[in-house]
């Protein structure tokens, strides 16, 4: 019988210790060590049946042959873009998100499009009948070469995968699977860590790409040990408000592509629809003559799109004025309000200020600073901004409008959507010979306000 021993594992970073520690020496968190009982495994237990191989020998870096990664086209433009051009063979991809946000729907409708690829969907949460009902709602399933297997034992899963030999494996979810070599319940730190390590070993040795779905905790991070995100090759975050129709797929970690990419979907009754041109959906035509609305030319990843920045400024009812921001950093909004009061002379200390990025998006691009202060000033003065004007620029602490990256793409996107004027920071070497839209270059916030309100 295997020997048992107790170790203490940090729930934040996965660091181990032989005794309980109040403060984790690895990440600095307090009271995060929990006890786990582990068994000393034999070599036979650690090796997956049929996958044992000889130990590799050390090689000089110059002797290592490199080749381009073979990618699997998932027939989904947004998902391919976020992954860096497709799914790499032998990679392990983790998709995380809140319950009910659409993680399983995204994965299932993706594999339903792969009619010429042999796939296997391992479900630990839903029965085969539930998956069939969802698949029938999403698309026609008669010609799909997809196997469904409802099992949570990782050893049984590997046995069936070996017998079926699919081209793509999906595990839904990592918190439900377990291995018999560890005496703990599924979803515990030790089970998630060990199962993810076994899945990674399986993916690398067989060259089979694996998609695993993971839950998130109340803090918004992937549930389980932090080492789970270190083990996998790619971490995708599927986020969005359930009260809005839009969903955003972000790349948090990607060993085979950029982490600045962004995919946008629209949730419908028939599943998730790709939003190839988000600007047309994020802009509305019903704000003509209304104050507090400014259009910003933002960029997420490599794609530009125009979004509405909405603001409401009113007199403070209570003694302490309120500051609220949805989809924008509240600390940056407070900084921009201080710039408005110090550099532009607008008194907002006794005003309630509410800010919202339309569509339920959260944008981190600093180029929307100019639209934020313009929307706040428009609502404070109750003067509407021309609907054919958009803007892009970062606001500094001294009130200057700082240049932003890839301004040509922002201008082209505004021209494509029919805007007649765009306000940008003053930049040198900007070629405007082929631009039909009127470009207004400003240095200070006062110049921008003069161009907007006269």
N, C-alpha and C positions, 0 to 999 in steps of 0.2 A: 504493500500500500504506500502511496506517495506521502512524503512528509509534509506536514502543514506548518505554516508560520504566518505571523501577522506583520504586515507592513502598513505604514501610514502614507497616504497619497494626497497631494495638494489638489483640490478640486478646480483651481484656477489654471495652473500651469502643468500639472501632472508630475511634479517632482516627488520623489520617493524618499522616505526616511524610515529607519528601523525603530524610531521612537517618536512619540507625539511632540510636535514643536508648535509653539504659539504663533510665531511669525515665520513665514516661508522664506528661507534664504535665497530662493531663486527669483521669485516675483515680488516679495515684500508684503504679501497679503497676510492678514491676521485671521486666526481661527479657521483656516481652510483645510487642515489636515484631518482626514477621516481614516478609520481603520478598515483594512481589507485582509481577508484570509486567502492566502494563495497556496498552491501546491507546487512542489518541485516536479516539473514535468520530465518525462523521459524523452529520449530522442525520437522514439516512435510516435509519441503524442504530438511533437512539434512539426513533424513532416506530414504534409498533405499527400495522401495516397496518389501515386502515379506522377508526383511532381518533384521527387527527390533528385538532386543533381550534385555533381561534384563541386567542391569549393573552388571559386575562381582564384587565379594566381595574380599577384600584383603586376601591373603593366606600367611602363613609362607613358607619360601623357602623349609624347610624339608618336607612339606606336598604336594609340587608340584610333580606330577608324570611325569617322563620323559620317552620318548620312541624314538626309532630310526625313523628318517625321512623316510617317504615312498617316493621313487623316481620313476620318470617316465622315462623309457628307450626311448631315442629319436632316436635310430637306427643310431646314428652318433658318431663314436668313438672320434673324435676331440671335438665335442661340449659337449659330456658327460664328457670328461676329464676336460675341462675348468670349467664346472659347478660343478665338484666335485663328479661325479658318476651318474649324471642324474638330471632331473628336480624335485625339491621337491614339493610335493602337497601343495597348498596354497601359493606358493611363487610368488613374483613379480620380473620379470627379465627385465632389460632394455638393449637393444642392440643399440649402437650408432656407427656412422661412417659417412664419407663424402658422398655427393650425388654421386650415381652411383658406389659405391664401391662393392655393392652386398648384402646389408642387407636384403632386401626383398627376394632376390633369395635364400639366406641361410635359411631363415625361411620357405619359401614356399616349397623348396625341402625337408626340414626336415619333415614337416607335411605330405608331399606326401608319405613318407616312413611309416607313422603310419597308416597302413591300418585297423588295428583293434581298433583304438582309434577315438572317436568322437571329431572332432575339429571344431572350428569356426574362420574364418579369417575375421576380420573387417577391411575394407580398406577405408580410407578417402582420398586417393590420386589417386587410379586407379579404373576403372570401372570393373564390373564382366567379361566383354568380354576381357579386357586386362589381367586380372588374368588367364582366361582360356587359352589364347594364350601362356602365359608364362608357365603355368603348362603343357600344351601339349608339349612344347619344352623340359621341364625338365624330364618328365617321363609319364608313362601311368596313366591316371586319372580315368579310369572307375571303379576301385574297391576302390577308396579312399572315406572314410566317412568324407568328409570335406564340411562345409557350408560356403558360401561366402556372406557377408553382407556389402554393401556399404552405410555407414552412419557415420555422425560426431557428432550427438547429443548423449551425454553420457547416458541420461535417456532412449532414445529409444534403445540404445545398450543393456542396462541392461534388458529392457523388453524382447527383442528378445532372449537374452542369457537365461533368466529364462524360456522362452517357449521352446527353443531348448535343453537346458541342456547338453552342450558339456562337454567333459573331459579336454579340453585345449582351451584357448582363446588367440587369437593374435590380437593386435591393431596396425595398421600401418597408421599413426604414432601418437604419443602423441601430437604433435604440431597441428594436424588438428581437434581434438575432442574439444568439448566445452560443458558447462553446462548452462542451462537457468537461473540459480540462480545468475549469474554474468554478468553484462553488460560490456563486453569487447570482442574483437575479438579473434577468435581461434589463439593459438600460443603465446598469451600474458602471462606475468608472472603469473598473477592471475588465468587465465584459466588453464595453465599447472599445477600449484600447486594444484588447487582445484580438477581437473580431476584425477590427479595421486593419491590424497588422497582418492577419491571415489573408484578408482580402487583397491587400497590397502585394503580398508575396505571390498570391495566385495570379494577379493581373500581370505582374512583371515576368513571371516564369512562363505563362501561356501566351502573352501578347494580346490578351482579350481586354478590351476597354470595359470598365465597370462604372456605372452610375449608381451612387448611393444617395438616399434621401435622409436628411437629418432634421430633427426638431430644434427649436431655439428656446432658450429660457426667458424669464421675464426681463432680464437685462438686455435682450436682443442678440446675444451671442449664441453660437452653436452649443446645444446641450451636450454635456459630457466633458471629458478632459480636454484641455487645450492642445494636448499632443495629437488629438484627432486631426486638427487643422494642419499640423506639421507633417503628418504622415501622408495625407492625400496630395495629389499633384495640383488640383484646382479646387477652389472654394467659390461657389456661386451663391449669392444672396438674392432670394426672391422676395421682394417686399412690395408694400402698397397698402392703402387703407381699404378695408372691406366695404366701406361706404362709397368708394369711388370705383369706377370701371377700369382704371388703368393699373397695370402691374409693371414693376421695374425689375429687371434682372441685372445685377451688378456682379462684377468679378472682383473678389477680395484678394484672391491669390491665384496666380496662373503661371506655371512653370513653362508653358508653351505659347504664351501670348502676353498681351498688355493687360494690366489691371485697371486701365482707365476707360474700358469699353462699357457700353450701356445698351441694354435691349429693352424695348417698350412693347407691352402687350395690352390688348383690350379684352376684358373679360365679358364674354357673351354667354347666352344660353347654350350654344353649340360648342363652347370651349374658348380657348384663348386665340385671339386673332393678332397677327403681327401688325405693328404700326410702323410702316416704312417711312412715312412722313409725319412725324408727331407735331410739327408746327401747325398744320391745318386743323388738327383736332384740339390743340391746346389754346388756340385763339378763338374767341367768340366775337360775334358781330353785334351784340346787344349792349355794348358799353358806350355807344355813341352819345356824347353830351354828358356823360357821368364823370365825376371827378374821382381821383384816387386810383386810376388805372394807368399803368405805364407798360409798354412792351419792351422786353429785354431780348437781346440776341445772345444766347448762351451756347456753350459748347460742352458736351459730355463725351469723353472719349475722342472719337474722330468725327462725330456728326454734329453739325450745328442745328439748332432749332430755336424758334421764337416762343416765348412764354409770357403770360400775363402776370404782372406784379400788382397786387391789389393792396390798398392801404385805406384805413379809416382812422381819422383823427377827430377826436371830440373832447369837450371839456370834461375834466375829471369830476366824477360825481362824489367820490370819496376823497379823503385827505391825501392818500397816496395814489399817484397816477399809475395806471396799469400799462404794462408793456407785454405784448404777446406776439409771437411769430410762429407761423405754420409753414414748414418747408424751407425755413431760413434760420441761420444761426442767430439766436436771440442776443448773444454777446456782441456780435458784429452789428446787429441793428442798433443796439445802444451806442456803439461807437459812432455809427453814422448819424444818429440823432445828436450826439455831442458835437460832431463836425458842423451840422446844420446850425446849431445854436451859437457856436463859437466863431465859425468862419463866415457864415452867411447871415447871422443876425436874426434868425427866426426863433422865437421863444416857444419852446415846446415842453418846458418843465412842468407846467400845470395841465398838460394834455394827456389823454389816453391815446395810445398809439397801438393799432392792431395791423399786422402785416400777414399776407397770405400769398403763397405761390399757387396759382390756379391749377386745377387738375390733380391735386394730391401729390405733386412731385416734391422731391427734396433736392435742391440744387446747391452745389458747393462752388460754383464758378464765381470768382470775385468780380467778373465783368458785369454782373447784374447790380453792383453797388449803385451805379448811376440811376438805374430805373427804380431802385428802392427809395432813394431820397427824392426823386422826381414824383413818385406816387404819393409819398408822405406830404410833400409840399403841395401837390395838387389837391389832396383832401383837406389840408389845413386852410388853403386859400379858397377852396370850393371852386376851382377853375379846372375845366376838363382839358386834357391833353389831346391834341389832334390824333385821330386813330390811324393816320397814315405815317406816323413818326415812331421810329424805334430807336433804341440806344444801346451802347455797350461801352463800359469804362469802369475802371477801379478807382475808388475814391480814397485818397490818402488823408492822413491826420491834419495836414496843413490846408486841406480843401482843394488840392490839385487833382486833376483827372489823369490817372496814370495809364500808360499804354497796356494793352492786353494782347495775348497771343492769337495768332491766326485770324487777324481782323479781316483779311480778304474773304475768307469763308463766311464770316458773319454778314459782310456786306452783300455777298452773292445770294445768301439765303433770304435776306430782307428784300432784295430786288426780285427774286423769284416769286415771292409771295405778294408782290404788288405794292410794297411800301414806297412812298415818294421821297422820304427823307430819313437819314440815319445820323445820329449824333455820336461821334467817336472821339477818343483822345487825339491830340495833335501828334502825328508821327512823321518821321522823316523817311524818304524813299518809298512812299506809298504810291503805287501806280493806279491812277484813277481814269486812265484814258478810255478803257473799255467799260466803264461803269456808267449806267444811265441814271441810277438813283442819285439824288443830291446828297452829298456827304458834307456834314458840318463838323469841323474839327475845333475842339475847345481845349483850354488849358486848366480853367478853374470852374468850380461849381457855379459861380456867378454867371459865367459865360453860357453855361448850359441852361441855366434858368432863363436867361435873356432870350436864348434861341427857342425855348419852349413856350414861355408866357409873354414874351415881348417886353 
